[in-house]
Amino acid sequence: MINMNTVQLVGRLTKDVEVRKTQSGISTASFTVAIDRPKAKGAEKAEADFINCTAWRGTADFLGNYAKKGAVVSVEGRIQTRSYEKDGARVYVTEVLANNVQLMGGAGGTTPAAAKPATEAPAEEPVLDIGDDELPF
């Protein structure tokens, strides 16, 4: 039998990503991606789905440093379910465990300068000459 649990999302971050550390020092980030649904016929406005996501380690650090509210992100991962006890009641959580997250653009829909080839960078934006081993991701 073949099992598959793969998710791909593209949407906007609902707020700046905050990174926390576990007791053993591993980075984790929880964030929500808003994804517009197609506007229904006759509806005044489109509705959106708000998908909770979690990233770990380097992906979490990257998001904490660079992902801001309104940024368009592409998330690849899998759906995960878990539960915990709170005030005597069982709480169930369904979320996307992100394996890969890419920044697609800013809050205004612009492409980040880092994603543009250096030859197309406007004169006022400095071009950084750094090696792969110096990148935070």
N, C-alpha and C positions, 0 to 999 in steps of 0.2 A: 504494500500500500504506500502511496506517495502522499506525504503531508506537506502543506504549504501555508505559511503564515507570513506574508509579505505585504507591507504597506508603503505607498508613496503618496506624499502630500505636498501641495504647494499652497501657501497662504501667508498671512501676515501675523507677526508676533503681537499679542495683545498687550504686552508690557515688556520692559527691559528684563533680560534674563539675569537671575541671581544665582550664583554658585555657592553651594554649601560643601562642607567636608565631612566625611564619615569619621568615626572615632579613629580609624586606621589611616586617615589622611587622604582618602580617595575622593576626588571631586565628583559632585553630582549636581545636575541642574534640572529643575522642573519648569516647563514653559507651556504656554497654550498657543496654538495656531488657529486663527480664524480663517475659515474657508467659505466664501460666498457660494450659495446654491444658485442654480439658474433661476431667474425670476419667473414665477408662475404666471400663466396667462391671467390677465385681469388683476393681478396683485399690484398694490401701490409701490411696494419696495421688495427687494430681494431679501431673503433670510440667510443666515450664516450658521455654520456648524463650528463649535469651539472644541478642538481636539486637544486633550491633555497629553503631553509628551515628557519623557525623561531621557536625559543623556548622561553618560558617565565619562570619567577620566578626561582625556585630551579634548574630546568633543565638548564636554561640559565647560572646560577652561576656555576653549575657543569662543563658545557662545557668550560666556560671561564677559569676555574682553571686547567682543565686536558686535554682538547682536543687540539691537535696540528696538524699542517699541515701534511698530509699524513697518519694520523691515520685512521684505518678502523672503521667505526661506523655503527650501526644498528639503523635505525630511524623508529619509528611507529607513525603514525599521520593521518591527513586528508588533502585533497587538499582544498585550500582556494583561492578565487579570490577577488580582490579588485581593486579599481581605484582611482586616484587622479589627480588633475589639476597641470600641470607644464608648465610654459611659454605659457599659453593659450591653451595648448593641453591636451587632456585626455590621461593619461598613465594607462595601464592595467597591473596588476601583477597577476601571478599564482604562488603559492608557497605551500610548505607542512608545515602545522602547526603541529610541533612535540609535541606529548604527552609523548613520552618515547624515550630516546636516550641512547644507551649503547656503550661503547668503546670495540671494538672487538680485537684490536691489534695495534701495533705501525706502524711507517712508513715503517719499514723493514719487516712487517708481523709478528712480534713477539707478544706474549701474554703479557700484562702488568703484572708485578710482583704481583700486588694486586689481580689478578684473579687466581693465582696459590695457591693450598693448602699450608699451612705453612710448612708441612713436606717435600714438594718438593722444597722449596726455596733454592737457592745456599747459601753456607756458608757466602759469602760476602754481601748478602742482609739481612739487619736486619728484623726480624719479629715484627710487631707492635702489641701491646696488647692494643686495644682501644675498648670502648663500642659502641654500635649502636647509642647512643645519641651524640657521638662525631664525627660522620661521616658528611661530608658536603652535603650529598644527602639523 
